[in-house]
Amino acid sequence: MPIVKAEKSMEAFKHIKVNVNCHWSEAPPVYRIYVDADLLTERTFSWPGYQNYIRENLICNLSPGIHSVRIENCSANGAFTLTNLEVEGDSNCLHPNHVDPEGKQLTFIVN
């Protein structure tokens, strides 16, 4: 019987940092963060009104290629956008041909 070697997975854990910007006035809004189709977190944006963003730190097992991080507003109040994406400390990882003018999704490249 021949010996079959398992193929090495090209996936690796990647550290993603992104700013979640929020403008709200009444009850704190709730948001979800997805990387590709995977839900990573759901939070209430309950920071003081003078702080209009937080820095999310996400750890994901990703293969080389194109991926996206997106935000979903789960409440009727507040407005969210994503900015200042870094993958493994690289801020030049944004995919130039995939730009969301509303800032709800950032598409990036993993090498």
C-alpha positions, 0 to 999 in steps of 0.5 A: 500500500502506498504511503500518502502524505498529508498536504500542508495547509497554507492557512496561518493565524493572522492578527487583524486590527481595524478601527470601528468608528461609531456615531450615536446619540441615544442608546448605545448601538450593537454591531457584529464583525465578520471576517469572510462569512465567519462571525467573530464578535458582537458588541455593544458600542458603549464607550463614552460619547467623546470616544468615536472609535475603538481598535478591534484586535482579531485573530483569524486562521486565513489562507493566502488570497483575498479576504474581507472584514465587514461590520453589521449594525444590529440596532436601529441607532448609530452609524458604523464604518471601518478604517485603518486596517492592518494585517500582521502590522501591514497597513498596505494590505487593502485590495485596490479593486475592492473599495466599499464607499460606505466603509462597511467592508474592507477587502484585503490580501493575505500573502 
